[in-house]
Amino acid sequence: MTERQITAALREASTVEGFRAVARNRRCSAASRARALWVLRLLNDGSVRTELAALLTERPSSPLLLWEVAKTIVALRPPHISATVHRMLREKASSSREIAAWLLGFVGGNASNVLLKTVLAEDEDAAVRAQAAESLGTLCSKRSVPALVGALRDRSARVRFYAAHALAEIGDTAALAALHTRRNDRANVNATTVGSEVRRAIRKLNAVSRRSAMSPRQTPES
């Protein structure tokens, strides 16, 4: 948030109670409510915890507000949010499914892992599949490796990029052979190429492999 946006938020709600009121008020603009949530998150204001699930499922809603709600959920960790996030994966709006996939990376647990693998394999929207791949990397479970290896062949360059990124985060050398098949992928993503991210993943996994191969008695003396 820029200084101008902060100043605007302070004009709209000059007290904590005011920020809470703006965040809850559907008559306020999505931008104003998002700024209010940003401030409450900075203040670690737990009073909004119980309302975050309702804000997440509020319709109609804007992607701007939904992302701010999602970030606030990650910061404040409200209880019993998992079921709401799981339901969002069935929303028609791809932006809602993408936010849900992002949140699952922080919700954690085996259920999140299973759901993200399903989204990665089946969602029709490339942005949602890419977010599922990135979130599997956040969860860092080796059980995700086969699904991510499969995603290296996805028709979307963005999905392939984040599948390679996630495999690097997980650090399972079983993915090396599949990564080598994509090392020259020239599709552009995020001002770089898929192949560049794949090669970074290969370097990281090779380092893991070297460390694993070096037993204590093989370690060179200092």
SEKEKE-151364 format. One record per residue: residue number from 1; residue in three letters; y, x, z of N, C-alpha, C in turn. Coordinates in steps of 0.2 Angstrom, whole numbers. Example, Ala and Ser with C-alpha at 12.3 -4.5 7.8 and 13.67 -1.06 7.14 Angstrom:
BEGIN
> 1|Ala|-28|66|39|-22|62|39|-16|66|39
> 2|Ser|-11|64|35|-5|68|36|0|64|39
***
This chain:
BEGIN
> 1|Met|-6|4|0|0|0|0|6|4|0
> 2|Thr|11|3|-4|17|7|-5|22|5|1
> 3|Glu|27|9|2|32|8|7|36|1|5
> 4|Arg|37|-1|-1|40|-7|-3|36|-13|-1
> 5|Gln|29|-12|-2|25|-18|0|24|-19|8
> 6|Ile|24|-13|11|24|-13|19|30|-17|21
> 7|Thr|36|-15|18|42|-18|20|42|-26|19
> 8|Ala|40|-27|13|39|-35|11|35|-38|16
> 9|Ala|29|-35|18|25|-38|23|28|-39|29
> 10|Leu|32|-34|32|35|-35|38|41|-40|38
> 11|Arg|44|-41|32|49|-47|31|45|-53|32
> 12|Glu|39|-54|29|36|-60|29|33|-62|36
> 13|Ala|31|-57|40|28|-58|46|30|-53|51
> 14|Ser|35|-54|55|37|-48|59|33|-47|66
> 15|Thr|29|-51|67|25|-50|73|17|-51|71
> 16|Val|13|-48|76|6|-49|75|4|-56|74
> 17|Glu|7|-60|78|5|-68|77|7|-70|70
> 18|Gly|13|-67|68|15|-69|61|10|-67|56
> 19|Phe|8|-61|56|3|-58|52|-3|-62|52
> 20|Arg|-6|-64|57|-12|-69|58|-10|-75|54
> 21|Ala|-4|-78|55|-3|-85|52|-3|-84|45
> 22|Val|0|-79|42|0|-78|35|-7|-77|32
> 23|Ala|-11|-73|35|-18|-72|33|-22|-78|33
> 24|Arg|-20|-83|37|-24|-89|37|-21|-95|33
> 25|Asn|-15|-94|31|-12|-99|28|-13|-99|20
> 26|Arg|-16|-105|18|-18|-105|11|-12|-106|6
> 27|Arg|-6|-108|9|0|-110|6|3|-103|4
> 28|Cys|2|-98|8|5|-91|6|2|-89|0
> 29|Ser|5|-84|-4|2|-81|-10|-3|-76|-8
> 30|Ala|-8|-75|-12|-14|-71|-11|-11|-64|-9
> 31|Ala|-6|-62|-13|-3|-55|-11|0|-54|-4
> 32|Ser|3|-60|-2|6|-60|5|0|-60|10
> 33|Arg|-5|-64|9|-11|-64|13|-15|-57|14
> 34|Ala|-15|-54|8|-19|-48|7|-15|-42|11
> 35|Arg|-8|-43|11|-4|-38|15|-5|-39|22
> 36|Ala|-5|-45|24|-6|-47|31|-12|-44|34
> 37|Leu|-18|-45|30|-24|-43|32|-24|-35|33
> 38|Trp|-21|-32|28|-20|-25|28|-17|-22|35
> 39|Val|-12|-26|37|-8|-24|43|-13|-25|49
> 40|Leu|-16|-31|49|-21|-32|55|-26|-27|55
> 41|Arg|-29|-25|49|-34|-20|49|-31|-14|52
> 42|Leu|-26|-12|50|-23|-5|53|-22|-6|61
> 43|Leu|-20|-12|63|-19|-13|70|-26|-14|74
> 44|Asn|-31|-14|70|-38|-16|73|-38|-22|77
> 45|Asp|-35|-27|74|-34|-34|77|-40|-38|76
> 46|Gly|-44|-38|82|-50|-42|82|-50|-49|82
> 47|Ser|-44|-52|82|-43|-59|83|-45|-63|76
> 48|Val|-45|-59|71|-47|-62|64|-54|-62|63
> 49|Arg|-58|-58|67|-65|-57|65|-69|-64|64
> 50|Thr|-68|-69|68|-71|-75|67|-70|-79|61
> 51|Glu|-64|-77|58|-62|-81|52|-63|-77|46
> 52|Leu|-66|-71|46|-67|-67|40|-72|-70|35
> 53|Ala|-77|-73|38|-83|-76|34|-80|-82|30
> 54|Ala|-75|-86|33|-72|-92|30|-67|-89|25
> 55|Leu|-64|-84|26|-59|-81|21|-63|-79|15
> 56|Leu|-69|-76|16|-73|-73|11|-75|-78|6
> 57|Thr|-77|-84|9|-80|-90|5|-74|-95|3
> 58|Glu|-68|-94|4|-63|-98|3|-62|-99|-5
> 59|Arg|-62|-105|-7|-61|-106|-15|-55|-111|-16
> 60|Pro|-51|-110|-21|-51|-104|-25|-48|-98|-21
> 61|Ser|-50|-93|-23|-47|-87|-20|-46|-81|-26
> 62|Ser|-42|-76|-24|-41|-71|-29|-45|-65|-28
> 63|Pro|-46|-61|-33|-50|-55|-32|-46|-50|-27
> 64|Leu|-39|-50|-27|-35|-46|-23|-36|-48|-16
> 65|Leu|-36|-54|-14|-37|-56|-7|-44|-55|-5
> 66|Leu|-49|-56|-9|-56|-55|-8|-58|-48|-6
> 67|Trp|-55|-43|-10|-56|-36|-8|-53|-34|-2
> 68|Glu|-47|-37|0|-44|-36|6|-48|-39|12
> 69|Val|-51|-45|11|-55|-47|16|-61|-43|17
> 70|Ala|-64|-41|11|-70|-36|12|-69|-30|16
> 71|Lys|-63|-27|14|-61|-21|18|-60|-22|25
> 72|Thr|-57|-28|27|-56|-29|34|-63|-30|37
> 73|Ile|-68|-33|34|-74|-34|37|-77|-28|38
> 74|Val|-77|-23|34|-80|-16|35|-76|-13|41
> 75|Ala|-70|-14|41|-66|-11|47|-68|-14|54
> 76|Leu|-68|-21|54|-68|-24|60|-75|-26|62
> 77|Arg|-80|-26|57|-87|-27|59|-88|-34|62
> 78|Pro|-86|-40|59|-88|-46|63|-95|-47|63
> 79|Pro|-98|-51|68|-105|-52|68|-107|-58|63
> 80|His|-113|-58|62|-116|-63|58|-113|-64|51
> 81|Ile|-111|-59|48|-108|-59|41|-113|-58|35
> 82|Ser|-119|-56|37|-124|-55|32|-125|-61|27
> 83|Ala|-126|-66|30|-128|-72|27|-123|-74|22
> 84|Thr|-117|-74|24|-111|-75|19|-111|-71|13
> 85|Val|-112|-64|15|-112|-59|9|-118|-61|4
> 86|His|-124|-62|7|-129|-64|3|-128|-70|-2
> 87|Arg|-125|-75|1|-123|-81|-3|-118|-79|-9
> 88|Met|-114|-75|-7|-109|-73|-13|-112|-70|-19
> 89|Leu|-118|-67|-18|-122|-64|-24|-124|-70|-29
> 90|Arg|-123|-76|-27|-125|-82|-31|-119|-85|-34
> 91|Glu|-113|-82|-33|-107|-85|-35|-107|-84|-43
> 92|Lys|-103|-89|-46|-102|-89|-53|-97|-83|-55
> 93|Ala|-92|-82|-51|-87|-77|-52|-90|-70|-51
> 94|Ser|-90|-66|-57|-92|-59|-56|-89|-55|-51
> 95|Ser|-82|-57|-50|-78|-53|-45|-81|-54|-38
> 96|Ser|-83|-60|-37|-86|-61|-30|-93|-58|-29
> 97|Arg|-97|-58|-34|-103|-54|-34|-102|-47|-33
> 98|Glu|-97|-44|-37|-95|-37|-36|-93|-35|-29
> 99|Ile|-89|-39|-26|-87|-38|-19|-93|-38|-14
> 100|Ala|-97|-43|-15|-103|-44|-11|-108|-38|-12
> 101|Ala|-108|-35|-18|-113|-29|-19|-109|-23|-15
> 102|Trp|-103|-23|-15|-99|-17|-12|-101|-18|-4
> 103|Leu|-100|-24|-2|-101|-25|6|-108|-24|8
> 104|Leu|-113|-25|4|-120|-24|6|-121|-17|7
> 105|Gly|-117|-12|4|-118|-5|5|-116|-3|13
> 106|Phe|-112|-8|16|-110|-6|23|-114|-11|27
> 107|Val|-116|-16|25|-120|-21|30|-126|-17|31
> 108|Gly|-129|-14|27|-135|-10|28|-142|-14|29
> 109|Gly|-147|-11|30|-153|-14|32|-158|-15|26
> 110|Asn|-164|-16|27|-169|-17|21|-167|-23|17
> 111|Ala|-165|-28|20|-163|-34|15|-158|-32|10
> 112|Ser|-153|-28|12|-147|-26|8|-150|-22|2
> 113|Asn|-155|-18|4|-158|-13|-1|-161|-17|-6
> 114|Val|-165|-22|-4|-169|-26|-9|-164|-30|-13
> 115|Leu|-159|-33|-10|-155|-38|-14|-151|-33|-19
> 116|Leu|-149|-27|-17|-145|-23|-22|-149|-21|-28
> 117|Lys|-156|-20|-26|-160|-18|-32|-161|-24|-37
> 118|Thr|-161|-30|-34|-162|-35|-38|-156|-36|-43
> 119|Val|-150|-36|-39|-144|-36|-43|-143|-31|-49
> 120|Leu|-145|-25|-47|-145|-19|-52|-149|-21|-58
> 121|Ala|-155|-24|-57|-160|-25|-62|-158|-32|-66
> 122|Glu|-154|-36|-63|-154|-43|-66|-147|-46|-67
> 123|Asp|-142|-43|-64|-135|-46|-65|-133|-45|-72
> 124|Glu|-130|-50|-75|-128|-50|-82|-121|-46|-82
> 125|Asp|-118|-45|-77|-111|-41|-77|-112|-34|-76
> 126|Ala|-109|-30|-80|-110|-23|-79|-107|-20|-73
> 127|Ala|-101|-23|-72|-97|-21|-66|-101|-22|-59
> 128|Val|-104|-28|-59|-108|-29|-53|-114|-25|-53
> 129|Arg|-117|-23|-58|-123|-19|-58|-121|-12|-56
> 130|Ala|-115|-10|-59|-113|-3|-57|-111|-3|-49
> 131|Gln|-108|-8|-47|-107|-8|-39|-113|-8|-35
> 132|Ala|-118|-12|-38|-125|-12|-34|-128|-5|-34
> 133|Ala|-127|-1|-40|-130|6|-40|-126|10|-35
> 134|Glu|-119|10|-35|-115|14|-30|-117|12|-23
> 135|Ser|-118|6|-21|-119|4|-15|-126|6|-12
> 136|Leu|-131|7|-17|-138|9|-15|-137|17|-13
> 137|Gly|-132|20|-17|-131|27|-15|-128|27|-8
> 138|Thr|-124|22|-6|-121|22|1|-126|21|6
> 139|Leu|-131|17|4|-137|15|9|-141|21|10
> 140|Cys|-142|25|4|-145|32|4|-153|31|6
> 141|Ser|-156|26|3|-163|25|5|-167|28|-1
> 142|Lys|-172|32|0|-177|34|-5|-181|28|-9
> 143|Arg|-181|23|-5|-184|17|-8|-180|14|-14
> 144|Ser|-174|16|-15|-170|14|-21|-171|19|-27
> 145|Val|-174|24|-26|-174|29|-32|-177|26|-38
> 146|Pro|-183|23|-38|-186|20|-44|-181|15|-48
> 147|Ala|-178|11|-44|-173|7|-47|-167|10|-50
> 148|Leu|-165|15|-47|-159|19|-49|-161|23|-56
> 149|Val|-167|26|-55|-170|30|-61|-170|25|-67
> 150|Gly|-172|19|-66|-172|14|-72|-165|12|-74
> 151|Ala|-160|12|-70|-154|11|-71|-150|16|-76
> 152|Leu|-153|22|-76|-151|28|-80|-151|26|-87
> 153|Arg|-155|21|-89|-156|18|-96|-152|12|-97
> 154|Asp|-148|10|-92|-144|4|-93|-140|4|-99
> 155|Arg|-139|-2|-102|-134|-2|-108|-127|0|-107
> 156|Ser|-125|-1|-101|-118|1|-99|-118|8|-96
> 157|Ala|-113|11|-99|-112|18|-97|-109|18|-90
> 158|Arg|-106|13|-87|-103|13|-80|-109|13|-76
> 159|Val|-114|9|-77|-120|8|-73|-124|15|-73
> 160|Arg|-125|18|-79|-128|24|-79|-125|30|-75
> 161|Phe|-118|30|-75|-114|34|-71|-115|33|-64
> 162|Tyr|-115|27|-61|-116|26|-54|-123|27|-52
> 163|Ala|-128|26|-56|-135|27|-55|-136|34|-53
> 164|Ala|-133|39|-58|-133|46|-57|-130|48|-50
> 165|His|-124|45|-49|-120|46|-43|-124|45|-37
> 166|Ala|-127|39|-37|-131|37|-31|-137|41|-30
> 167|Leu|-141|43|-36|-146|48|-35|-144|54|-32
> 168|Ala|-138|57|-33|-136|63|-30|-135|62|-23
> 169|Glu|-132|56|-21|-131|54|-14|-137|54|-10
> 170|Ile|-143|51|-13|-149|50|-10|-153|57|-9
> 171|Gly|-152|61|-14|-155|68|-14|-162|68|-14
> 172|Asp|-166|64|-18|-173|64|-19|-174|68|-25
> 173|Thr|-178|73|-25|-179|78|-30|-184|74|-35
> 174|Ala|-187|69|-33|-191|65|-38|-188|62|-44
> 175|Ala|-181|62|-43|-177|59|-49|-175|65|-54
> 176|Leu|-177|71|-53|-174|76|-57|-176|75|-64
> 177|Ala|-183|74|-65|-185|73|-72|-181|68|-76
> 178|Ala|-180|62|-73|-177|57|-76|-169|59|-78
> 179|Leu|-166|62|-73|-159|64|-74|-159|69|-80
> 180|His|-163|74|-81|-163|78|-86|-163|75|-93
> 181|Thr|-166|69|-93|-166|65|-100|-159|63|-101
> 182|Arg|-154|62|-97|-148|59|-98|-142|65|-97
> 183|Arg|-144|71|-97|-139|76|-95|-134|77|-101
> 184|Asn|-135|75|-107|-131|75|-113|-128|69|-115
> 185|Asp|-128|64|-110|-125|57|-111|-117|58|-112
> 186|Arg|-114|57|-117|-107|58|-119|-103|52|-117
> 187|Ala|-105|46|-115|-101|41|-114|-96|42|-109
> 188|Asn|-90|39|-110|-84|41|-105|-84|36|-100
> 189|Val|-83|38|-94|-82|34|-88|-78|37|-83
> 190|Asn|-73|34|-80|-68|37|-75|-66|44|-77
> 191|Ala|-63|44|-83|-60|51|-86|-65|56|-86
> 192|Thr|-71|55|-86|-76|60|-87|-82|57|-91
> 193|Thr|-88|60|-91|-94|57|-95|-99|56|-90
> 194|Val|-104|52|-93|-110|51|-89|-114|57|-88
> 195|Gly|-114|61|-93|-118|67|-93|-115|72|-88
> 196|Ser|-109|72|-87|-106|77|-82|-108|75|-75
> 197|Glu|-108|68|-74|-111|66|-67|-118|67|-66
> 198|Val|-122|66|-72|-129|68|-71|-130|75|-70
> 199|Arg|-126|80|-73|-127|87|-72|-125|89|-65
> 200|Arg|-120|85|-62|-118|86|-55|-124|84|-50
> 201|Ala|-127|79|-52|-133|76|-48|-139|81|-49
> 202|Ile|-140|84|-54|-145|89|-55|-144|95|-51
> 203|Arg|-138|97|-51|-136|103|-47|-137|102|-40
> 204|Lys|-135|96|-38|-136|94|-31|-144|94|-29
> 205|Leu|-148|91|-33|-155|90|-31|-158|97|-32
> 206|Asn|-156|101|-37|-159|108|-37|-158|112|-31
> 207|Ala|-152|111|-28|-150|114|-21|-155|111|-16
> 208|Val|-156|105|-16|-160|102|-11|-167|105|-12
> 209|Ser|-170|105|-18|-176|108|-19|-177|115|-17
> 210|Arg|-172|119|-18|-172|126|-16|-173|127|-8
> 211|Arg|-169|123|-5|-169|123|2|-176|120|5
> 212|Ser|-178|115|2|-185|113|4|-190|118|3
> 213|Ala|-190|122|-2|-195|127|-4|-195|133|1
> 214|Met|-189|134|4|-188|140|8|-190|138|15
> 215|Ser|-196|141|17|-199|140|24|-195|145|29
> 216|Pro|-196|144|35|-192|149|40|-195|156|39
> 217|Arg|-201|157|37|-203|164|36|-201|167|30
> 218|Gln|-199|162|25|-197|165|19|-189|166|19
> 219|Thr|-186|164|24|-179|165|24|-177|172|25
> 220|Pro|-172|175|20|-171|182|21|-167|183|27
> 221|Glu|-169|189|30|-166|191|36|-158|193|35
> 222|Ser|-154|191|40|-147|192|39|-146|200|41
***
